[in-house]
Amino acid sequence: MTPTNDIINNDNAMNSKTIFDYAYCSSRRIPVILHRREIGKVFAEVNDDLVVIAGENKKEHEYLIPKSKVSYFDEKQLHVSISYNSLKDFEI
């Protein structure tokens, strides 16, 4: 397995396992979802973290979220498992 691929358990796909390609998410600007709300889009992968930027035309917030916080990927959205209160801890 390459460093950009991990296996993520996708509960929405009847508990099937999906190979997750972080490079795909950054190239497609996949939305990152926290508790049913979009917090930004994946813009890059840096070591064991994902760079997530909020704001379409103007950068409003930028986060460095560890890949270990990814709970699942449903092919259109990347879901993370952190609290809203701890989100500010990942802001850069």
N, C-alpha and C positions, 0 to 999 in steps of 0.2 A: 504494500500500500504506500502511495506517495504521501508526502506531508500535507498536500492540499486536499486529500480525500479522507473522510471519516465515515463510519457507519452511524447513521442517526435513526433512531426508532421513530417511525411515523405512525402515530396512533390513528390518524385519520384514514390511513390506507390499510385498515384491518390488521394492524400490528405487523405489517411487512417491514423488511429492512431495506433501506435505500442507500446507495453510495452517494455521499454528499460531496459535491465539488465546489469548494469555496471560490475558485477562480471563475466558475460559471456565475455564481452569485454576484461577484464584483463586476464582471463584464456586462451582465444584464441589469445591474442596479436593482437587485431584488429588495423589496421592502422588508424591513425588520419590524416585527410585531411584538409588543409588550402588552399583555392583558387586553387583547382585541383592539389595540390602538397602534397605528404606525408611528414609530419614533424616528425613522429615517430610512436611508437606503445603504446597502453595502457598497462601498466604493473601492475597498482594497483589503488585502490580507497581509498582515505583518506578523511574521512568526506564528505565535499561537493566539493572535488577536485579529478581530475584524474592525476595520475603520468604517464607522457608520456616520453618515452626515445627514442632518435634517435641513430642509430648505431647498426648494427647486431652483430659484434664481440667485438667492443669497444664502450663504451658509449661516444658519441660525444656531445650530449645535453640532458638535463633533464628538463622537464617542469612540473609545477604544475598548471593545467588548471582547472578553476572552471567548475562544471557541467552546470552552467547557460550559459556557452559559447557554449555548444553543440547545433548545429542548427538542425541536423537530423542524422539518422543512417539508412543506406540502406542494412543492414545485412552483408555487407562485409567491410564497411568503416564507420568511425565516422567522421562527418563533423563539424568543429567548425567555429564560426563566430567572428573572431578577425582579426585585420590587421597585416600585416607582421611587421610593426613598433612596435606594442604593444607586439608581441611575445616575445621579449627579456625581457619584464616586468614579464613574467611568468617563466623565466628560473631560476632554482635553482642550 
